[in-house]
Amino acid sequence: MARVKKEKIALYIHFPFCIKKCPYCNFYSVAALYSEKTYAKALKQELFLIKSFLESLVKNYQVVTFYAGGGTPSLFSPQFFEDLLNFISKHFNFSPKELTLEANPETLSFDKIKAYQKIGLNRLSIGVQSFCKKGLKFLGRIHTPQKTYKILKWVLQAGFTNFSLDFIFGWKGQGEKTLKKELVKALEFGPPHLSFYELTLEPGTPFFKNYGSEKFWISEKKLIKFYKIIEEFLESRGYERYEISNYSLKGFECQHNLFYWKVKPYLGLGPSAVSRIKHLRWENPPTLKFYYKKLLKNNELPLRIIETLDELSLAKEYILMGLRLKEGISLGVLKRIYKATISSEALKKLKSKNLIKVKAGKIFLTFEGKLKHNQIVSFLWDYLNF
């Protein structure tokens, strides 16, 4: 009898708790008192209820990545995560090779880091944001560069071989010299993975209220220079820019995030978490009170169906997410899986402007193209044929 191939799924759990809400952050989080016991109870109830819903969409599955994001998941104790992972292992086909915990320096100690590793969390994504006091102050962070240095030494002492340092660039007062210093300092700790996110002013955040949607303190020319400095510095030292904002040494790409970028199925738990399995996308509303009420009082899933995706929607998503990757998108996959083609005239136009390259049936963005990712995606969507 032929073995049925298991559908691989990524599991994300959102932790909407912070010591202090950062002024640039538009993810759902609250700076409020929290109870590990109450949140554990709610998550377990959601896991219990989601199992049959998940199995109605996909009979044979295997959860291959685990990612705790936030918010600040590292506010929670190693014992909390040990209990949660044991619960998931008991009720789901759960065999992840990569288990990531997002962590902020101010919440960590050596004993905590060591305990996280001991219970099986094998990748840390550390919210450094900046090694510069001025940068941390502008970004509203509550840790210091010295605290971060100490934490990174502990991460290495604890034996973590897979971790990411996450930075924000383009903040007010940052110059080329400052950026280069941060890059040099980062590599002193030998991180296998780094993320560099351009500061964006998102609606609904204090930064948007204060500054609007444009960073008046930095020119587009200077931002492009920053992108070049980051890419050239890291690539000259063996890091690959495998995604627009992410760099890694070979074999250390974030496997969990590749599920989003490669349009693979993912399950999200916790308030504000989004899921997509097969053609169905759903979300949990970004309200902790509602989340607790639905699960702990009404014994119901808090999810809301967003959309049932047709081939056109999935083709658009494949282009949107796939062009973020260095490897780009395959015209063969677009045709075979999503029943779509892109006008050759559209591709010629983008090639003539040095925004894309086409090689062996694949489209990928040039350096200039990465700077205009959203505009290129929108342009290609207009030239999709079914």
N, C-alpha and C positions, 0 to 999 in steps of 0.2 A: 504493500500500500504506500502511495506517495505521501511524503511528509508535507503538511500544509505550512506554507511560508508565513512566519509571524510578521505582523506589521510593527515596525519600530516606532516608538513614541517617545517624545521628550516631555518630562514633567517639570513644571514651574510652580513654585509656591511663593506667593507674595506676602511680605511682612510689612504692614503699613504703619510701623512705629518708628519714631525718631526721637532723639534727645531734643533736637531743634530742627525746625523745617528750614532748608536752605532756600534763599530768595530766588534762585534760578530754576528750582525743581518743579516740574509739572506732573511728576508721578504722584499717585494717590498715597499720601502719608499724613500722619497726625503726630504732633508733639504732645502726647498725653500719657497718663498712667496706663499701664497694661498689665494683664495677668497671663503668665505662661500657661497656667492651668486652664483658663477659659478659652484661650486661643487654641490650645491643643485639643480641647473638647470639640470646638467648632470644626477644626480641620479634620479630625477623625470622623465626625459625622458627615462632613462633605465627601470625604473619601469613601465612606460606607455607601452613601447614596449615589455617588457618581459612577460607581462600579457597574451597576446594571445599565445605566444610561450609556456608558462607554461601550459595553459589550453588545448593546443593540446596534451600534454603528460599526464596530469591528470585532469579529469573533475571536480571532487569534492575534494577540498583540504582545509586545515585550517593551517594557519601559527601560530605555538604555541610557538616559541622562537624567540627572537631578540637579535643579538649580533653585537655590533660595535667594530671592531678590527682594528689593524694597524701595523705600524704607531702609531700615537697618536690621537685617536678620541677625547680625552678630551681637545685638542686645540680648538675644536668647541664649540660654545656657547649653553646654554640650549635652547635658542630661535630657533636655527638651528634644534635641535633634536625634539622640540615640533612641528615645522612645518613639518618636515619629517615624524614623526609618525602619524600626522593627515592626511597627504597625503596617506600614506600606508593604514591607516584605511579606508579611503574613497574608495580606488580602489581595495583592496584585502580583502579576508576573513581572517582578522587579529585579533587574540584574544590571544596574548601571555601572559603566566603567569610569564615568566622569561624574563626580558629585561636587558641585560648586557652591560656595557660600560667599555672598557679598559681605564685606566687612569694612567698618570704619575704624581708623586707628584709635579713637578715643574710647572704644568699647572693648579693646583687647588687652590681654596680659599673656605672659609666656605660658602659664598653666592652662589658660583657656585655649590658646592656639594648639598646644600639645594635645589637649583633650579632644578638640575637634578632629585632629588627625587620627587619633586613636579609635574614634567611633566610626571612621570610614569616610569622612569628608576629605577629599583628596585634592581639591583645588580651591584656592582663595582668590577672590576678585577684590582688591583693596582700593578703597576710595581715597587715593592720595590727593588728587585734584591739582595740587601744586606743592613744590618744595620751597616756595617763596612766601615769606610772612605777608608781604603786600598782597600777593595773590589770594592767600587763604583769607585774609581780612576782607578783601573785596567780595569774595565768593561766600562769605558768611560762615566759613567753616570754624569748628571749635577746637580742632587739634593744632599742634605746632609742627614745624618741620622736624624738630628734635624728637618729638614723640613718634613720628613716622619712621625716622631712622632706627629708633629703638625697636619698633614693631617689626620692621623688615629684617633686622638681625635675628629677632626671635623666630620669625617665620623660617629662616634658614636653619637655625639651631634646632627647631622642632622637626626638621627633616622634610619640609614641603618641597617637592621637586617641581610642582606645577602651580604657578600663581601668576596673577595679572596685576599690573600697576595701572590704575585708571586716572587719566589726567584730563583737565579742561584747559583749553588755550583760547586766546583772544580776549582775555579779561583786561579791564582798564588798568593801564600802567605797565603791561607786559611788553618787553622789547625783545629783539633778536638775541641779544647777549643773555638775557634772563632765560629765554627758552633753551638756548644751547647749554647753559649751566644745568638746567633741570634734566636734560637728556643725558648729559655726562654723569650726573649724580644717580639717575635711575639705573644706569647700566653697572654701577658699582655693586649692585645687589644681584646682578645676573638674572633678571626676570625672564622667564621663557615667553611671556606675553605682555604686551602693552596696548592700552587703548588711549587714543587721543581724540577727544570730542571737542569740536568747535563750540564755544559758548553760544547758545541761541536764546533769544529773548522770547519766551513762550507766553501766549495769552493766559491770564489768570494768575500769573506769578508776580511777586513784588517787583522784580526786575522790569517786567513789562509795564507795570504801573509807573515806575520811576523813569524808565528810559524809552518806552515805546518798543517798536519792533526792530529798530536799527541801532547798531553799536556805533554811535557818533564818534567814539574815541579811537576808532581804528579804521583805516581805509581798506578797500577790497584788495588793493595791490599788496599791502602789508600782510593781510591774511593769506593770500596766495604764497607769499614768501615764507610764512610760517609753515604752511603745508609742505613746501619744498624742503625746508630745513629738516623737518621731522622725517619725511620720507628718505631723503638722501643720507641723513645721519644714521638712521636705523638700518637701511638696506646695505650700507657700507659695512655694517657690523653683523651681518648675517640674518637680519630679521626680514621677513617677507610681509609686504602690505597685502595680506590676503583678502581684506575687506576695507572699505573706504576709511573706517576709523580704527582698524585693528591690525596689529603687527605681531608676528610670532616667529619663534625659531621653528624649524621643520618638525612637524609632529605635535606641536603644542597649540594648534588652532582650537578655538573654543567649540567643542563638539555640539554642545547644547544650542548655541546661537546659530550654528550651521543648519539646524532644523528649520529655523525661521527663514534664513536666506535661501535655502534650497527648497522651500515650500513643502516641507515634510510635516507630518501631523504632530501637534503638541497639545498638551493638556495643562490648563492653568487653574490653580486653586487659590482661594483667598480673595478678599474684596478687591475689585478692579481687574482681576486676572482675566485674560482672554484665552480662548481655546479654538483650535481648528482641527477637526477630525473629518476626513473625507471631504464632502462638499458643505459641511455645516460649520458655521462660526458662531460662537456665543461668548458672553462675558458675564462676569459678576459685577453688579453695580458698585461704584466706588464709595460705599458707605458702610462703615464698620457696624453701626447700629442695625442697619437693615440685614447685614450678613449674619450677625448674631441672632436676630429675631427669627429669620427664616429657618436657620439650622437648629438652634437650641430651644426655640419655643414652638415653632410650627412643624418641625421635622420635615422641612422641604428644602430642595436645592435652591440656592439664590440666583441661579443663572437666568439670563435673558438671551433668547436667540437673536442674533444680529442679522444674519443673512444665510440663505442657501445659495452657495456659489455655483454659477453655471460655468461652462467652458471658457467663455469670454473673460469672466472675472478671474478665473484661475490663470489664464494666459497673461492677463495684465499683471497679476501678482508675481508670476514667474519672471516677467521682464523687470518689474520694480525691484524685487529682492535680488534676483540673479545678477543684475548689473552692478550691484554693490560689491560683488566678489571679483577678485582678480581674474578668476577663470571665466567669468562672464556667463553668457547663456548660449545654449546650443540651438541652432535653427532646426536641427533634426528632432530634438526633444520637443520643441515648440510645435512642430508639425505632427509628430507621432502621438504625443500625449495630449496636447491641447488643441489639436486640429486647426492650427493657425499658422499663417505665414506673414512675413513683413515685406512690404513693397521694396524691391531692389533700388528704386529711385530714392527712397528715404535713406537707405543705407549709404548710397553713393554720396548723398548730400552731407551726411554726418562725417563720412570718411574724408571728403574734400575739405572739411573744416578742421580736420585732425582731432575729432572728438571721440571717434571709435576706431577700432581695428577689427578686421574680419579675417580669421585664420582657421583653416580646417573646419569650416562650418560653425565656428563659434564667434560671437560678438563680445568684445570687451572694451571697456572705456580706457582712453589714454589718460595721462595726468590731467590734461585740460578738461577732458570729459568728466572725470570724477568731480571736478569743481562745479559742473553743471548737470549733475546726475538727475535731479528732478525735472529739469527742462527737457532733457533727452528722453526720459521715460515718457513724459507727456506727448512729445513729438512722435515717438514710436507707437504709442497707443492709437494715435490718429491714423496710422498707416498699417494697422492690423487687418488682415484678411482672413475670412473663415470659409 
